Amino acid sequence: MTNSRSADHSITIDGGRRIAVRITGPEDGSPLLLSHVAPGSRLFDPDPAATAEAGVRLITLDRPGYGGSDRLAEGSAPTVPRFSDDCAAVLDQLGVREAAVTGWSAGGRIAMALAARRPDLVRSVAVVGTPAPDEHVAWIGPDEKAMIAGLEADPESALADLEQMLAPMAADPAAVVSMVAGGAADEAALADGDLRASLEVMLAEAFRQGPAGLAGDLVSYTMAPWGFDPRAVGAPVRCWYGAADAVVSPAHGQWWVDQVADGTLTVVPGAGHLLVRQVWADVLRWGAAGAV
């Protein structure tokens, strides 16, 4: 199977809020939803050749404020459950009855929340390099914690303040590739010009509306309760983590595996946070079969 055609769609939910969706692959392909990194957008396929070969129907969408998706209405708090409910609404409107769900980095929380909240929709979950809660496996640095504490002192203005702080990033998306990478292993991975170019396209779209999407993501997992219990996930879960990931160590993957009834951790030697390309063919096989 080598069909890799893509089409963009705008799906309306919540009385008018629009979600930008990209669908790649044949209409009769097995549905696989990929929830993107932060910052990120729907314009990222970790390995298009592997996706085409697998013949899946790859579904990606922009979270609120990213790319072509509307921001949340004023007064609506960005939360992980809200983002997972957006995924469910998209799958429902597309007529998808059951999908494999994958999340890279920040997107893994959304994938797990979707599986916990809408088990009827989720056949299997793949988690790639997703942080555990900081209180269980520490990963947020002291400077970041101080910034978060300062913003939490005035919750009503936290989102706007964070957008203002992040504004310089939106002006040069290519320079932000380092935000989704980390360490020597990822520097080596970025020597692949095609991977770097793919990430730059993803990030340019991510910041099309400025830093609103990234600000919402950061608020959702640092200043708000995650709002779901991973122990409620009944679908089989497989986690992939890079042994050389300077951002998220395999200890995070072990935490996720320990929460679920059916979880498996795969640690990839020498891989960093950009391992999503390296393991994508395995993720596709897992999504197609539900198990390996």
N, C-alpha and C positions, 0 to 999 in steps of 0.2 A: 504494500500500500504506500503510495507516494503522494497522495492528495494533500495539499497544504494550503488550500484557499482560505482566505480570511475575510470576515465581514464585520463592520462595526454597527452596533445597534444602540438606540437610546430607549431604555425601558423606564416607564413612569410608575412611581409608587407614592404612597403617603400623600395622596391628594394633589400630586403635581410634581414632586421631587423626581428629577431625572437621574438615572444611573447609566453611565457609559459602559457598554459591554462589547467585548470582541469575541467572536467565535471562529475558531480555526479547525478545519478538517471536515470530513463528510457528515452529512446530516444524520446518517444512520450509524455513526461511530459511537462507541461507548462514552458517555459524558464524563469529563474530568474537569473539576473546577480548581483553578489555581488562585490562591489569595496572595497578593503581592507583598513584598518587603516594604519597610518604611525608611525613607521615602521610596515610592514606586508607583507603577501604573499598570494598566491593562496591556500596555505595549511591551510585553516581555514574554517570550517563549524561551525557556532555558536552553533548549536544543531543538531547533525547528526540524532538523533532519530526523531526529529520533521521534519527534511528535508525529511527523508525516508517516514514518515507517510503521508506527504503532496503530495508525488509523483511528485515533481517538477523536472525539469532539471536544476540543479544549475550549473552556469557557473562562475568560478573565474579565474582571470588572474593576473600575476605579472606585475606591472608597470616597465618601463625601469630601469635596474640596480638591480632590486630585483630578487631573486631566479634564475629561468631559463630564464628570459627575457634579451635580449641584451641591453646594454647601448645605449643611443642616440649617434648618430654620433658626432664627435668633431665639435663644433661650433653650434650645435643644442641646443637651449635653452629648458630646461624642463618647460612646462607650463600646466596649468589645461586643456585648450582646446586640446593640443596635446595628453594628457592622455585620454581624453574622445574620441578623434578620434580613438585612439587605440582600445577602447572598441567597437566602431562602426564597425571598420574593422574586429574585431574578430566575432561579431555577423553576419556581412555580409558574411564572409567566411564560417561560420557554417550554413548558410542558414536560420537564424532566422529572421523572418519578423517583429516580435513584441515581446518585452520582458518587464517584470516587472524589474525595476532597483532599487537596494538598495545600499546605501553607509554608512559605519560605520566610524565616525569621519572624518579624512581627505578624506576618500572615498566618503563622501556625496557631496563634491564639484564636484567630477568627475561625479557622478550620475546626479546631477543637470545640469552640463554643457552638458552632453550627451542628456538630455531631451530638452535642449534649442537649441542645434545644429542639432540634428537628431530626431525631434519629430515623424517622421514616424516609428522609431524603438521602442519608449517608450510608454508602456501602462499606467504605474503608477510609482511613485517614492516614495521610503521609505528612509528617512533620520534619522540616529540614532546618536545622540550626536555629530553633526558636528558644528564646530565653524563658526560663522558669520565673516565677515570682521572685523578686529580689530578696524578700525576707526568707526564702527557702534556699536559694542559690544566689549568692551576692554577685552582682554584675554592674550595678550602677555606681559610678565613681563618686567621691566625696564632693567634688565641685558641682556635679549634676544634681546630687541630692540637696545641696545648699540652694541651688537655683529653684528646684521643685518646691522646697519649703517656703521660699520667698513668694512664689506664685500662689501657693495654696493659702497664703495669708489673706488673699483677696480673690476668691474663686470666681466671682462674677467677671473680673477683668483678666483672668489668667489666660484665656484663649487669645484674646486680642494682644496681650502683652507678649505672649509666646510668638505669635505671628510677626510682631515687630522685631523681635530678637532674631528670628529666622530669615528675615527678608533678604539679607545679603546672599544667602544660598540660592535663592530663586533667580538671581541675576546671572549665575554661572553654573548651570546644572552639570556641565562636564567636570567641574572641579569637585563635585559632591560624590563622585564615584567612590571615594574613600569612605563615605558614610555607610556603604553597603559592603565594605571590605574591611580587612584588618589583618595586619601581620605579613610576614615574609611569604607565606604560602599564597596569599591572595595577590601579592605583587607579582609573583611568578605566574599566577593564573591570568592576570591582566596583560601579560605579554602576548596573549592571544588577542590580536587586534579585533577579531570579530566579536569576542565576548565584551571587550571594552566598548565597542561601537553599539552593541545591543543595550548595554547598561546606560549609555549616554542617551539613546533614543527614549528608553523608559523614563529616565530622569527629566529630560526636557518636557515630556508630556506631564510628568508628575507635578512640575512647577508651573504649568501653563496658567494656573490661576494664582500664582504666588505660593506662599508657604502654608496655605490654609489646610491642605490635606495632612501635611506632616504635623502641624500644630495639633490637629484633631487626634491623630494617632498617639502623639506623646501624652496628651491629656488622658486619653482612654486607658492607657496602661500604667501611668505613673501617678495620676491624681484622682482616679475613680476606681471603685472596686471592679474586679474583672467580671463579676456578675454571673459566673457559671461554675459548676463543679465538674472538674475533669473526671471524677469518679462516676459521673452519670453517663459517660461515653461507653456505649455497648458495642460499637463497631470495632473491628480489629484496627490497631494503631501500629504503624512502624515509624521509627524515628531515625533519621540520618544526621550524624554530626561529624565535623572534621576534627581529627586528632590535633591538628595544628591551628585550630580556630582561635585567634587572639581576642575575639569578641565574645563568643559563646562556647564554652567548653562542653565536652561530652557529659559532664556532670548534670547539665541542664536536661539533656536527653534522658538520663537515668531517672531524674525526677518525674518527667512526664510518663515514662514507662511504669514507674511505681504507682502512679495514680489510677491506671486503667486495668481492666480485667484481662485484656488480651493485647499486650504491648511487646514490641521487640526493638532493641537498640542496635543500630549498626554504626560503628565508628570507622571512618575512612582514614587510613594512614596518610599523613602528609597533606591532607586537605584543610583548607581554611573555611571562611564564611561563604565563599563563592562556590562551595561544593555542589550547589544546586545543579549546575551544568554537568558536573562529573557524574552525579547519581541519577540524572533525569531519566535515562533509559530504564533503570531499575524501578524508579517511581512509577513510570508508565506501566511496566509489567505488573507491579503491585496493584495499581489502580484497576487494571483490566481483569486481574484474577481475584482480587480481594485478599490474596495471601500468596506467599512464595514458599 
